[in-house]
Amino acid sequence: MSLGDYFSRRWRGEVPLRVLFWYDMLSVGTLVNLIASLLAFAAAIQDAPSLVVVALHFAPVPYNLFLFGAVRRSPERNGLAVALAAVWFLAMLVL
């Protein structure tokens, strides 16, 4: 599967909600955000410019927005899944 196929299948709702939510968002998405935060923290410790630290910290935001949008577009979506995805998105802005 190509990277373009990965994104397009999720955006078109071709991936089951349980995979999209539990694996893509909570597992992979959270890991991506943790790594970005750790890199930002390491850059801050090394006295990197503030702009670099902030850019590293917020680098995953487009991916987070994509995942949140994909959950909202999923044909299997429900109110609870969308609410939990929104809470996750907000938590990842801080993490």
Stockholm file with secondary structure:
# STOCKHOLM 1.0

chainA/1-95         MSLGDYFSRRWRGEVPLRVLFWYDMLSVGTLVNLIASLLAFAAAIQDAPSLVVVALHFAPVPYNLFLFGAVRRSPERNGLAVALAAVWFLAMLVL
#=GR chainA/1-95 SS CCHHHHHHHHHTTCSCHHIIIIIIIIIIIHHHHHHHHHHHHHHHHTTCCHHHHHHHHHTTHHHHHHHHHHHHHCTTCCHHHHHHHHHHHHHHHHC
#=GC SS_cons        CCHHHHHHHHHTTCSCHHIIIIIIIIIIIHHHHHHHHHHHHHHHHTTCCHHHHHHHHHTTHHHHHHHHHHHHHCTTCCHHHHHHHHHHHHHHHHC
//
